Amino acid sequence: MSQFWSPAVRALTPYVPGEQPREKLIKLNTNENPYPPAPGVAEVLREYAIDRLRLYPDPGAHALREAIARHHDVAVEQVFVGNGSDEVLALAFKAFFERDEALAVPTISYSFYPVYCDFYGITMNRLPLTEALEVDLDAFPTDSGGVVFANPNAPTGHAHSREAIAGLLERYTERVVLVDEAYVDFGGESVVPLLARFPNLLVTGTFSKSRSLAGLRIGYAIGSPELIDGLNRVKDSFNSYPLDSIAIAAGVAAMQDDEHFRACCNAVIATRERTRAALEQADIQVLPSCTNFLFVRPRSIDAEALFTGLRERGILVRFFDKPSLNQFLRISIGTDDEMDQLIDAIYAMTGVNA
Ligand SMILES: *Cc1c(COP(=O)(O)O)cnc(C)c1O
């Protein structure tokens, strides 16, 4: 605590991101993609005209928004971009949820949502997951000041169908429903096609996971033009140039390479399902996953002990030190070779003979 901090800053509880270790570890803790970005990204970086860096970037990031609009078959006026979807989410919470009624949020979902609520003074109505650890779409009260959840959800990995979410949107029409699709490309069903029917739907996406560009910080939102205008009002009151010129150019190249994108997603999905079968052999419960991670509950060993043991063996996974999650580990899907090393280490610790 410092006397120089404003009272509001003293009261904050900031988000704690997953560790980015300095030593060489097999990194399966922050859901990064194990494969390189599209070859076109390397070409953009190699050939970038350095002299252009003298100039401010396009504040509307048109080229990138057009590439995203084309991929999702929406109009460019329906696309907003920011420095990672974390920034887009931060602007969306300000634009749509800072109001008197409480925001409806699942108790277990992306842990940045409560941090933004804390930051903006938004009251939360936290709704428990179902027994099967799924987001309970029927539980969101219709008088909420908004609804936010990740689909597929994190860190559980479960995804609702587009039609199930349409059911929520049919009864919840007065405020914004924000569906965070950070993981949708690994087996979820995007709700973007529902935008034609529901002007209160906002969908966020990211280049960090399925496009292998976590380091470049590119995220986006897709919604009705009136929601995008709301986001622009906040952006232009805060930072009119969120994306730098290099991120815009590289992002376009990443979005245009559909073949590389699909091949990487399919490889991650195949490795995920093979890893699932192998972990189940070691008496580990593995939840169904539509993402690039597995949420697992070891039965014969304590989750924290498994986390610590793996770390000693040079493998970093994610352990959440909270009563509702501390029986579980979240394991990102790496390359086949990395997952083989994980499986070998877990078999060694649990006494399974491979
Ligand atoms: C990773 C993640 C994000 C943030 O992604 P960035 O675009 O890298 O900021 C947002 N939501 C969820 C659920 C995530 O897991």
The ligand as an ORCA input file, in Angstrom:
! r2SCAN-3c Opt
* xyz 0 1
  C      -7.215    -16.118    -23.147
  C      -8.604    -15.596    -22.871
  C      -8.956    -14.279    -23.155
  C      -7.953    -13.209    -23.461
  O      -7.299    -13.314    -24.576
  P      -6.372    -12.128    -25.111
  O      -6.984    -11.876    -26.442
  O      -5.029    -12.724    -25.160
  O      -6.469    -10.938    -24.222
  C     -10.256    -13.877    -22.981
  N     -11.182    -14.734    -22.513
  C     -10.882    -15.989    -22.195
  C     -11.940    -16.884    -21.671
  C      -9.578    -16.455    -22.347
  O      -9.251    -17.676    -21.964
*
